Amino acid sequence: MFKNLHLNQQPNYPTFIPNVFSEKEINTLLDKIEPLPYHRAVVGEEEKIKDQIRRSNIKWLTEETFQETYFKLFDLIEDVNNQYYGFNLQGAPEMIQYTEYNSNEKGYFNWHLDLGSGKIRYTQRKISVTITLSDPDSYKGGDLDFLIGESPIRSKRGIGSAIIFPSYLLHRVTPVTKGMRKSLVLWVGGCQFK
């Protein structure tokens, strides 16, 4: 589906791909997500709510109910991985996470890695993907930044866009100061890096 992306990309850097999902696909997806239960986002091996690190609400998307979305993201990740990263991937150890960062709570996620811990350590995360479901003009803040070298690099924004990156890159979501940032996150992993 996404073959021959020919992106101007350096290995070990985030890859930005616009228009992975159309606005119609996003609206259909959001309607399907709406009845799912909310959970407060947790952090770390002990899976505790730590608002000083992360403040957001999440929902989990099962592969059975959201099969089309899984297939689309797996195809995209496979193509980008083949062109840039070359990791040995074996699948997704966790479900797709739908995340809301709300300005009422000044939602954010401080600097972190996505490598995983605790129960997912046996299937180490290697590639992370974030899909933006909100129009960039509908919220302020909520930027996805990466720390590569001395200064943060701010990711591009766009509704329906994907940012794919090695899970070992240090990154954050800055506080949302107006509106709400909605996104999907998926991690794909495999055996330990060698």
C-alpha positions in Angstrom: 0.0 0.0 0.0 2.7 2.5 0.9 5.5 1.0 -1.2 8.2 3.2 -2.6 7.6 6.1 -0.2 11.0 7.7 -1.3 11.1 9.9 1.8 14.0 12.2 2.3 15.0 10.6 5.6 18.0 9.8 7.6 18.3 6.5 9.6 17.5 6.8 13.3 15.4 10.0 12.8 11.6 10.3 12.9 9.8 9.9 9.6 6.8 12.2 8.9 4.2 10.9 6.4 1.2 13.2 5.6 -2.3 12.1 4.8 -2.1 8.5 6.0 -5.8 8.8 7.1 -8.4 11.0 5.4 -10.7 13.2 7.4 -13.5 10.9 6.5 -11.6 7.8 7.8 -10.7 9.8 11.0 -14.4 10.7 11.6 -15.5 7.1 11.1 -12.7 5.9 13.4 -13.6 8.5 16.1 -17.2 7.4 16.0 -16.1 3.8 16.5 -13.8 4.8 19.4 -16.4 7.0 21.2 -18.2 4.2 23.2 -14.9 2.6 24.5 -14.1 3.2 28.2 -11.5 5.8 29.2 -8.5 4.9 31.3 -6.1 7.3 33.0 -2.7 6.9 31.4 -0.1 5.1 33.5 3.7 5.1 33.5 6.4 2.6 34.2 6.8 -0.9 35.3 4.5 -0.5 38.3 1.9 1.1 36.0 1.0 4.0 38.3 -0.7 7.2 37.5 2.1 9.8 37.6 0.8 13.2 36.7 4.3 14.8 37.0 5.4 12.6 34.0 2.2 12.2 32.0 -1.3 13.6 32.0 -3.7 12.1 29.5 -6.7 9.8 29.0 -6.5 6.7 26.8 -8.6 4.0 25.3 -7.5 0.6 23.9 -8.4 -0.5 20.4 -8.7 -4.3 19.9 -7.4 -5.9 16.8 -10.7 -7.7 16.2 -12.8 -4.5 16.2 -10.2 -2.2 14.5 -8.7 -4.8 12.1 -8.6 -2.4 9.1 -6.6 0.2 11.2 -4.1 -2.4 12.3 -3.5 -3.7 8.8 -3.0 -0.1 7.5 -0.5 0.7 10.2 1.3 -2.6 9.9 1.8 -2.0 6.2 3.0 1.6 6.7 5.5 0.5 9.5 6.8 -2.4 7.4 7.5 -0.1 4.4 9.2 2.6 6.5 11.2 -0.1 8.4 12.4 -1.7 5.2 13.5 1.7 3.7 15.1 3.2 6.8 15.5 1.2 10.0 15.9 -2.5 9.0 14.8 -3.8 12.4 13.8 -7.5 12.9 10.1 -7.0 13.7 7.7 -9.7 15.0 4.5 -7.9 15.7 2.7 -5.6 18.1 3.0 -6.6 21.8 0.2 -4.2 22.7 -3.1 -2.8 21.3 -3.3 0.5 19.6 -3.7 3.3 22.1 -6.1 6.2 21.5 -4.9 9.2 23.5 -6.4 12.5 24.4 -4.3 15.4 25.7 -6.9 18.0 27.0 -6.2 21.7 27.7 -8.5 21.6 30.7 -5.8 19.3 32.4 -2.9 20.8 30.5 -2.3 17.3 29.1 1.3 16.4 28.3 3.9 13.6 28.4 7.4 14.6 29.6 10.6 13.3 28.0 10.6 9.5 27.7 11.6 6.4 25.7 9.1 3.9 24.3 11.2 0.8 24.9 8.8 -0.7 27.4 9.3 -2.3 30.7 7.7 -4.9 33.0 5.3 -7.3 31.2 6.3 -6.1 27.7 10.0 -6.4 28.2 10.0 -9.8 26.5 8.8 -8.3 23.2 10.8 -5.1 23.2 9.4 -2.1 21.3 11.5 -1.2 18.3 9.3 1.2 16.3 6.7 3.7 17.5 4.1 5.3 15.3 1.8 8.2 16.2 -1.2 9.2 14.1 -2.6 12.7 14.6 -6.4 12.7 14.6 -6.9 16.4 15.4 -6.7 19.4 13.1 -3.5 21.3 14.1 -5.6 24.5 14.2 -8.0 23.1 16.8 -5.4 23.0 19.6 -2.3 24.8 20.9 0.7 23.1 22.4 0.7 19.3 22.2 3.8 19.3 20.0 5.7 16.1 19.5 9.4 16.9 20.1 12.5 14.7 19.8 15.8 15.1 21.5 18.5 14.2 19.0 21.7 16.0 19.8 21.6 19.2 21.9 18.4 20.8 20.9 14.8 19.4 20.6 13.5 18.8 17.1 9.8 19.6 16.6 7.8 17.2 14.5 5.6 18.5 11.7 1.9 18.6 12.3 -1.1 17.5 10.1 -4.4 15.8 10.6 -4.1 12.2 9.5 -0.3 12.3 9.4 2.0 9.6 10.8 5.2 10.1 12.7 7.2 6.8 12.8 10.4 6.6 14.8 12.8 4.1 16.5 11.3 3.6 20.0 14.7 4.4 21.6 14.5 8.1 20.6 13.9 10.5 23.5 10.6 12.4 22.9 7.8 14.3 24.6 4.4 15.8 24.0 4.4 19.4 25.2 1.4 20.7 27.3 -1.8 21.4 25.4 -2.9 24.9 26.3 -6.0 25.1 24.1 -8.4 22.5 22.7 -7.6 18.8 22.6 -4.9 16.7 20.8 -6.2 13.3 19.8 -3.9 10.6 18.5 -3.3 6.9 17.9 -0.1 5.3 19.1 1.2 1.8 18.2 4.4 0.1 19.1 5.9 -2.8 17.0 8.6 -4.9 18.5 10.6 -8.1 18.4 13.5 -9.7 20.0 16.1 -7.6 21.8 18.4 -5.3 19.8 21.7 -7.1 19.0 
